[in-house]
Amino acid sequence: MTPARPPVAATASGVGIGGLGAPGPDAFLSVRDLRVHFPTDDGLVKSVDGMSFDLARGRTLGIVGESGSGKSVTSMAIMGLHKPGTVTMTGSIRLGGQELVGVDPDLVRELRGKRMSMIFQDPLSAMHPFYTVGHQIIEAYRVHNHVSKSVARKHAIDMLDRVGIPQSSSRVDDFPHQFSGGMRQRAMIAMALSCDPELLIADEPTTALDVTVQAQILDLIRDLQREFNSAVIIITHDLGVVAELADDILVMYAGRAVEYSSADTIFERPQHPNTWGLLTSMPRLDRERITRLRPIKGTPPSLINVPSGCPFHPRCAYAERMGGLCQSERPPFIEVLPSHHAACHLPQHERTSIWANDIQPTL
């Protein structure tokens, strides 16, 4: 995959970000100041620490970041999949106007599968090994639709055929281990879409697949989104994947949003050093590279002891320019350019100069 992408429209009205007050008029999913903390013997793990964003129907949001940045924890919180009693969750998650934080788990269970679904990173572990693929799709469909087993079985075969499983009428009776990795991912997509959800979350949907199958899966998600007009969240560490699919990109670091804008803007003029690092560490296939890849130095911080000030400052090559401000004060997540938010103390003119003179020439 490469960052080259066809032009997309500017950020849709109502697809807002970060503490901007009430959700936009087009927002189907609205997350405000979401905090997901896990108490442990070593301390409080602040996996998500103040996330806010909106997403409209028919739009795709790419959430990117290094491992441990809080991407998957955010998706599990939206789906209501954190085990009760093991997590402290505050803030607001509204799906079609329905609040999901703090409500009866049975209500979230009713919405899960019908109005919102998730494609998991590893379908082999997400699917039950003792039941056939068809049985699991049938069960998911019948939970939300009062139909006979024969009707549900026909629907399961139709869904497998729709996602490109060959000989679906016979493969419906196969077990997950009898499918290849790409076919299991397709079957997981068929299960997730069996009830025509309005929100689809794909957590690293192409991680373990070869590049040819990756392209097929991404095309499939795009085509099915157009058919169902779903709101889609793609969670990944691979900027090539979001370049292919996303309308907007949210970059996470240490449980917080550090940058958000349209996909085109993120690739053309990113405003945060963490985003610069993600871009310079990614191979490019659309142009000749004249310099070596530049990985981000250091490792992501412990979410028990997040650094003071800007959490990225221990790894940032430009933090010393601010005379200690990055070490002592957390930068606000603000609109630094029209429809473009970032959390960085560097002045706008310095960020523009660094990108134009130091970063962009090395891509």
C-alpha positions, 0 to 999 in steps of 0.5 A: 500500500502507498499513501497515494490516493484519489482526492476525497471531499473536505471533512464532512459537516458534522464530522468534528473532533476534540471538545468542540461542544455538541455533536455536528448535525450529521454525526451518527457516532459521537464520542466526547471526553472518553476515558478508559482506565484499568486499575492494576497492582502496578497502578492505573493504566490510562489506556484512553484519556480524553478522546473526542470525535464524531463520525457521520454515516457514509464516512470512514475514519482511520484511527492510527498510531503505534501499538499501545496508543489506545486504538483497540481499547477505544473500539472495544469501549464503543462496542461495550466489550470491556468486562464489567468490573475490570475497567473504569469508563467515563465520558460519552458515547452516543450512537444515533443519539443513544447514550452507551456509557453507563447504560444497562449492558443488555441495551448495548448487547441489543445494539451490538450486531444490529446497529454496530458491528466489529471485524476483529484483528484475528478471526481465528481467535474471534470465531468459535473453533467448535462451530461451523462458520455458517452456524455462527453467522446464522446465530448472529442473524437470528439473535436480531431477526425472528426468522427460521433456521432455514431462512437464516441459513440461506441468508448466511450463504448469501452473505458468504457469496457476497463477500467472495467465498467460493462455493458458499453453499457447501463452505457454509458448513466448514469450520474456521480452521478449514478456511484460509486466512483471507477467507476467514477474514471475509467470513468475519466480515460476512458475520459483521454485516449480516444484520446491515449495521449502521456502524462498522469497526474494523480493527487491523483487518489486514494485519496477517494477510498478504498484500494481494488479499489485503487489497481485496479486503479493503476493496470489499469493505469499501464496496459494502460501505457504499451498499449499506451507507455505514459509518466505518472506523478503520483501526490500524498502525498502517498509514497505507491502509488508511490512505486507501480507505479513510476520508478522515484520519485521527492519530493517537499517542499515549491514549490521546488524540494528537492530530486530526484532519482529512486524509489528504491533509494529513498526508500533504501537511501533517502538523504533529511530530508523531505523525511525521515519524509515522510517515517517515518510517513507512515504505513508499512504492509510488516514488523512488526513495533516496534516503533511508527510512527514519523510524521514531526513536525510543518506545511508546511510554507506559500508560501507567506513568505517562510523561508530564507535559506533552507525552511525546516529548521524550521522543521528539527531536524538536522539544528542546526548541520550546525551552522546557514547555513541552516537558511541563505543560500538556499542549491543548488539542486545538484547530491549528489550520481550518478543519485541522486539529493538533496538540503541539507546542511548536508555533505554526510557522516552525511546524510548516518550516520543519515539514517543508525543509526537513521532513517532506524532502525525505519521503 
